[in-house]
Amino acid sequence: MTKLLDKAFARAARLDPEQQDRLARRLLAELSDRGKAVGEQTATYQAVQPAAVLDPLAIKNLLKQAILELMTEQGDVFRELLLEAIEDAAMVRAIDEGMATPEVDREQVFAALRAGS
């Protein structure tokens, strides 16, 4: 695994479990879609058993295998996908934080902007 991918996984590991699941679902879906788009067989990304029966380590290994294949065959596509997924996760986190803060009216925002300039 490359250093960049290690860094991305480390960053993703800091997300809460729900965000990690969303990121993983999106990544797997994108890997599957990209594989179909270039005529690859997606069977290598699927387990012999249903995913509900797989242990977390098996799922992690399958995900790593799929990511490594994509990185090898279409590195640029993978980098774009990973950056977009990280940006989406950051946006979700920012929205969640924004929803948890009290609302301010328009004039308070403009007053703060004027004071800063």
C-alpha positions in Angstrom: 0.0 0.0 0.0 1.3 3.5 -0.8 2.0 6.2 1.8 -0.8 8.3 0.3 -3.3 5.5 0.7 -2.1 4.8 4.3 -2.6 8.5 5.0 -6.1 8.4 3.6 -7.1 5.4 5.6 -5.6 6.9 8.7 -7.7 10.0 8.1 -10.8 8.0 7.4 -10.2 6.0 10.6 -10.8 9.2 12.6 -14.3 9.6 11.3 -17.2 8.4 13.3 -18.4 4.8 12.4 -21.4 6.1 10.4 -19.2 8.4 8.3 -16.7 5.5 7.8 -19.5 3.3 6.5 -20.8 6.0 4.2 -17.3 6.5 2.8 -16.7 2.8 2.4 -20.0 2.3 0.6 -19.3 5.2 -1.7 -15.8 3.9 -2.4 -16.9 0.4 -3.1 -19.7 1.6 -5.4 -17.3 3.8 -7.2 -14.8 1.0 -7.6 -17.5 -1.2 -9.0 -18.8 1.5 -11.4 -15.2 2.3 -12.6 -14.5 -1.4 -13.1 -17.6 -1.8 -15.2 -16.8 1.4 -17.2 -13.4 0.0 -18.3 -14.8 -3.6 -18.9 -13.2 -5.2 -15.8 -14.8 -8.1 -14.0 -16.2 -7.0 -10.7 -16.4 -10.5 -9.4 -13.0 -10.1 -7.8 -14.5 -7.5 -5.5 -17.2 -9.8 -4.3 -16.8 -12.4 -1.5 -17.9 -16.0 -1.8 -20.1 -15.5 1.2 -22.6 -12.6 1.6 -21.0 -9.6 3.2 -23.3 -9.9 6.3 -21.5 -13.2 7.2 -18.0 -11.9 6.6 -15.9 -10.9 9.5 -14.6 -7.3 9.5 -11.0 -8.4 8.7 -12.2 -10.2 5.6 -14.2 -7.2 4.5 -11.1 -5.0 5.1 -8.9 -7.3 3.0 -11.4 -7.3 0.2 -11.5 -3.5 0.2 -7.7 -3.3 0.2 -7.6 -5.7 -2.7 -10.1 -3.7 -4.7 -8.3 -0.4 -4.0 -4.9 -1.8 -4.9 -6.3 -3.1 -8.2 -7.8 0.3 -9.0 -4.6 2.1 -8.0 -2.5 -0.2 -10.2 -4.8 0.1 -13.2 -6.2 3.6 -12.9 -4.1 5.6 -10.4 -5.4 9.0 -11.5 -9.1 7.9 -11.2 -8.4 6.5 -7.7 -6.7 9.8 -6.5 -9.7 11.8 -7.7 -12.1 9.4 -6.1 -10.3 9.4 -2.8 -10.0 13.2 -2.7 -13.7 13.6 -3.5 -14.6 11.1 -0.8 -12.5 12.9 1.8 -13.9 16.2 0.8 -17.5 14.8 1.1 -16.7 13.4 4.6 -15.3 16.8 5.6 -18.5 18.5 4.2 -20.7 16.2 6.2 -18.7 16.9 9.4 -18.9 20.7 8.7 -22.7 20.5 8.1 -23.2 18.4 11.3 -21.2 20.9 13.3 -23.1 23.8 11.8 -26.4 22.2 12.6 -25.3 21.9 16.3 -24.5 25.6 16.6 -27.0 28.4 17.4 -28.3 30.4 14.5 -27.3 34.0 13.9 -29.1 36.6 11.9 -27.8 38.1 8.7 -26.8 41.4 10.3 -24.6 39.6 12.8 -22.8 37.9 10.0 -22.2 41.1 8.0 -21.2 43.0 11.2 -18.5 40.3 11.8 -17.3 40.5 8.2 -17.1 44.3 8.3 -15.2 44.2 11.6 -12.7 41.7 10.1 -11.9 43.8 7.0 
